[in-house]
């Protein structure tokens, strides 16, 4: 039985270094029927240093903590601390951000770093995945495939971001990318994209072919987390309203 859980990052709300924003984020996503949250290390402030409190406050809202965003090209201890944070909060996915340059040596350098991080995470029982992103080394579909071919699949896994696929990987659609990676896919971040609202677009409100993406997830028998990671709230909407629109689209599309 394949089980999909729906989460949200706090990116739509912004930094959660301030307690008022953090508490609003937790209440909003809980009220809207999300199952959990994923957090971003460099947007948490001092909160990152107290994972027991993070877990207790998430638990109080009935939310799991599934993942943590970290930067690449940092010392080993940075990732061990991230794994320790995840162990405490109950999550198991590290999402890695960064990487610049488009030359072959840049791909090898980034892949070597991802393999280094993957070895640390695998030893700690955590899944490591890379966030393909506008302007980074792995931006287009061809670049992302090239980078993922250079990492060891035994220690490093795949995530996709439907908004960045729609923006950066044209003419390939999210469903195509999901099907390509099949069983290597361990995590999804969801947002949409349009020329007018860029990546501040709610799931289902832009140009991403979500019906095909939902079908692709069913075709490959995906189990795990799909996490909304919209880049801030759309103009004239609150973060809660944006999160509600995305949650309803996911519920209709995946039945969860």
N, C-alpha and C positions, 0 to 999 in steps of 0.2 A: 504494500500500500504506500503510494507516494504522498508525502505530506509537505505542503507548502505553508510557511509562516510569513506573515506580512509585517514588516517593520518600517521605521522611519528614522532618518538621521535628524539632527537638530539644525541642519544647514538652513532650512526654510525660516527658522526662528533666529538664526545667527549664532553668535558666541553664547555659550551657557556658563561663562565664568561668573556672571551675576546670578544669585540665587533666584531672583524673581523670574528671570527668563527660563531657567532650568525647571522651576516648578510649573510654570505655564506650559512649557513643552510637554512635560510628563502628563499633566492633566489633559491637555488637548488630545494627544495621541491615544491615551487610554479611553477617553470619552468617545472617540471616533472609531474604536474597535480595532486598533492596531494590536498586534501580539507582542511587539517588542521594539527595541531601539538599537541603533548603532551610533557610536560616538566618535568624535574627531579629537585626537589628543591635543592639537595645538589651538583648539577653540574651547577648551574646558577650564583653562586657568588652574587655580589651586585644587579644583575639584578632582583633577586627574590623580592627585596624590592620595586620595582617600577612597579607594575602590569599594571598601566595605560600606561606606555611606551611600555611594552610587548604587550599589546593589540593593541596599535596604530601601532607598527611596523609590527605585524602580519597582521592587517587589510590592511596595505599598500601593502602587497603581496597577498591579497585576501585569507588569511588563517584564519580559526577559531582556537581557542585554546580550546581543548576538555578535557584535563586531566592533572593531577599533581601527580607525584610520591612522597610519603612521607615515612618516617620510622615509624615502630610501636614502642610501649613502650616509648613514649614521653609524656610530660605534655599536659593537655587538651588544653592549649592556643596555642600550636604548631598546632593543627588541626583546631582550630578556625581561626588562621591566614591563614592556607591553604584554608579553605572554603572562607574566605574573598578574597584571591588572585583569586580563581576561579570565584567568583561573579564578580570581576572587569574585568577579561579577557573574561568572557562569557562561561566558561567551567562548567562541572557538575560531574566529576568523580575523586575521590581520589584513587590512586593505592597504596596499602600498602605493604612495603617490610620488611622482617625480620622474626625472630622467630627461635629459636634453641632448640634442644632436641627432643627425640623421645619417651619419656616415657608418660604414660597417663597423669601425672600431667603437663607435658610440653604442651600437646595439650589443656588441660583445661586452663592453664595460658594464652596461645596465644589466645584461643577463647574468654576468658574473656576480654582480651585487645581489640580484634577486635570488640566485642559487645560494649565496652565503646566508641571506636572511631566511630562505626556505629551510636550510639545514638547521638553523637555530630554532625556528618555529616547529619543525617536525619533531625535533628532539623534545620540545616542550609540549607536544600534543596539540598544536595549533595549526590551522590551515592558513597558508600564505597565498595571497592573490594580488595581482597588479591592476591598477586602475588606468586603463587607456584614457587619454585626455587630450583635449585641444592644445596644440603647441608643444606637446611632449614627444619623446622619441617614438612611442607607439601611438599614433594618431589615426592613420587610415587603417582599413581592414588588412591590407597587405603588410603594413608595418607591424600591426599587432600579431598577425600570424608569424611573421619573421621572428619577433621577439619571443613569442611563446614556443617556437620551435627550438630556440636556443636554451631554454630552461629545462631542468630535469623534472618530468611530470610526476616522478615518485615523491618529490619534496616540494614542488611548486604547482599551484593549481590556477584555474581560470575564473575570472569574473567578467561580466560585461555590464556596460552602462547604456541603457536604451536611448537616452537623450544624446549622448556623445556619438553613438552609432549613427543616429539620424542626422546629426550635424556634420560629422567628420568622415563617415564611411560611405557616403553616397557613391554609386547607386545601390550599394548593398543595404538591405534592411535588417532590422533587429532579428527577425526570425531566421534569416540566412546565417547570421553570425552565431546565434544560439545553436542551430543545428550543426554547424561546423565543429563546434567544440564539444558537443554531446556530453559524454560522461566526464570530461575534464572540468565541466562547469560546476562550480561549487557555491557561487554567490552572484546575485544580481542587484544592481542599483537601477532604480526606475525614475525617470523624469521624461519630459517631452521637449520638443524643440520646434520653434518656428522662426522665420526671419524677423518677425515683429517683436517677439518676447524672448528670443534666444533660449537659454536654459532655465529661465524662471517659469517655464511652462508646465502646468499640471499634467499628470498622466492622462492621456486621452484627449488633450486640448490642442495638440500640435500635429506634426506631420508624421510621427512614428506610426507604423502600421501595427497597432497593438493587437487586432484580431489574429494576425499571423504570428506575432510574438507569443501570444497565449497558446496558440495551437502548437507552436514549436516546443514550448515547455512541456506540453502534454505528449508530444511525439517522442521526446527524448526521456520521458519519465522522470522529470526533474523533481528532486526533493531538496528542501532547504529553505533558505531565506530569500525573499524579494523585498528590497528596502528602498523606500522613496527617498531620493536625495535631490530634491529640487533646489536650484540655486536661488535662494531667497523667495519671498512671496511675490506674486505678480502684483503690479501696480494696482492700487485701490482694493486689494484684497488682504485680509489678515492671514497670517500663517495658518491659523486654524481652518479658515475657509479653503485655502489652497490644499491643505492636507485632507479635508473632507472630500473634495472633488476627486483627488487621486485615489483615495480609499474606495470610493464608490465605483470608480472605473475598474479597479483591481477586483473588487468583489463580484462585479458583473462578468468580468472576463475570465476569472479563474475559479469563481465559486467559493472563495475563502475570504 
